[in-house]
Amino acid sequence: MGETADITNIELLLAGMLGMFLLALGVVFFFLAYQRRIIKQQKEHQAKEAEYQQQLMRANLLSQEKERNRIGKDLHDGVGAMLSTSKLYFRHLEQDGNPEKFQELKEKAMDLLEETMTSVRRVSHDLKPVVLERLGLVEAIANMADQLSESGAIKVCFKNSWRGQMDKEYELNWFRIVQELLNNTIKHSGATEVYMELFGDQEQVQFSYHDNGVGLTNKSTAKAGLGMQNIVSRLSLMQGELRYGENQENGISLTMKAATGPTNNDREE
Amino acid sequence: MDGSNPFIKLEVWLKVSYFLIYIPLLIGLFRLKKLSPLQVRILVIVGLSFLNDTLTYVLRIRVEPNLWVYHVFVPVLIWAMYRVYVMSLTSFSINLMRWILGLVVLFSILNTLFLQSMDIFNSNAIVASGILFILLSLLYFYELIGQKKAQDYRITPMMWFNIGVLLHYSGTMVLFFFVNSLREQSVDIMLASWVLNMVFTGVLIGFYSTALWVKQQT
């Protein structure tokens, strides 16, 4: 009887210890499985983020290349051609002795040089907008809006309630974003009216953009476009983001927000 | 010197279990300069266990009472465990943790004074501290689940330490609960209980060693 009781006690003890141990082991396995799943999700998220960053970088590089090509073309076809013609006129000036002809060629050469200077100014203005440099972002956007409205093809309304200081590089980014949006509207939307608003505070600036054109039929196609990718890329550089409005059928509707200048972390990087 | 004598077997198991603690102790001392602050605190626990095991072993060889060592060891171990968990349980109230730990320490002292005197194995205090350590261990898992960013547990010393604590104290809980009544049972049960204790101590020592071995994730 004594031995049977011992065996039962040992069994009870073993069962109790094993039960508790298995319970604890179950908790550990559950936790490790959960943790593994979270790590897998994190890795997937990081991979997507990296892919997205690469896409933005590619768009940025493509945009730079496109801009360089455009400047090269402007210089070659415009300024280069006009300088070549001017050179020809000057060569004739040396050989011809007729004063009337001399005067005529001189005037033509001067006109060409004037045109060349205008072209150089335009290229230079495209590279670094003078109005932005001199008067700041708000005036530069207002200037763009006025120029387009004066053309009669489209009515652009710009409202500003933002008062603050912005980093020069950030100002240029915003200027290019607005340029890109207006170009898209003119080229693709068929809109007759554009409404833009700039608002925010010292730390953050927001910009809303609406037109009454065809709108975005497919957001993913719009996102994939080089122009839009450039906008997102520029916003990303300014720790900003782009949000599409709910109703895109009656024209494009976007809201963007970004910091007004680099943070300390950005400067360290 | 009959090898089949259960007392000799028990003696062998005891010797093995006493010397197991040397493994994490040597790892910790070997890597002392490279240890993170948390690992140093884990090493303190290993050091305390070493002192406890050595002292009880020496007293046992000299046939002197050694159970009083456990009465001293339990409150000190609770304090050392608190120092490890307070570094990791950041989202829990430190004051609440101190109160709970204080209550368990108080219980272990009252247990020594009124329930299990110095010449009796303080199983009540060990079970109470075991419950506390299991609770801390589960709280650590709970805190990690709440974090948005998962850590790579293979290189997180606290994770190894915590798993070891949970498995050891869960496994030995029932044993320590009945340990004093087991003394009155047959030698076979005593032997079985010591073997089981050694197995779970081995598990704990293995996890302690890994916690001291891995490079702290920064």
Contacts between the chains, C-beta under 8 A, distances in Angstrom:
chain1	res1	chain2	res2	distance
A	2	B	186	7.5
A	6	B	185	6.6
A	6	B	186	4.8
A	6	B	188	5.9
A	6	B	189	5.9
A	9	B	182	8.0
A	9	B	185	6.1
A	9	B	189	5.8
A	10	B	188	6.9
A	10	B	189	5.6
A	10	B	192	5.3
A	13	B	174	6.5
A	13	B	175	6.8
A	13	B	178	6.6
A	13	B	182	7.6
A	13	B	189	7.3
A	13	B	192	7.1
A	13	B	193	6.7
A	13	B	196	7.6
A	14	B	192	7.5
A	14	B	196	7.4
A	16	B	174	3.6
A	17	B	171	5.5
A	17	B	172	7.2
A	17	B	173	7.8
A	17	B	174	4.9
A	17	B	175	5.8
A	17	B	196	5.9
A	17	B	200	7.8
A	19	B	174	7.9
A	20	B	170	4.5
A	20	B	171	5.9
A	20	B	173	5.4
A	20	B	174	5.9
A	21	B	167	6.5
A	21	B	170	5.8
A	21	B	171	3.9
A	21	B	200	7.5
A	23	B	170	6.4
A	24	B	134	7.7
A	24	B	166	4.9
A	24	B	167	5.1
A	24	B	170	3.5
A	24	B	171	7.0
A	25	B	167	6.6
A	27	B	138	7.0
A	27	B	141	6.9
A	27	B	166	6.7
A	28	B	163	5.3
A	28	B	166	6.5
A	28	B	167	7.0
A	31	B	141	4.9
A	31	B	144	7.4
A	31	B	145	7.2
A	32	B	153	6.7
A	34	B	145	6.5
A	35	B	144	7.1
A	35	B	150	5.3
A	35	B	151	7.7
A	35	B	153	5.9
A	38	B	150	3.8
A	39	B	150	4.7
A	39	B	152	6.9
A	42	B	149	6.9
A	42	B	150	6.1
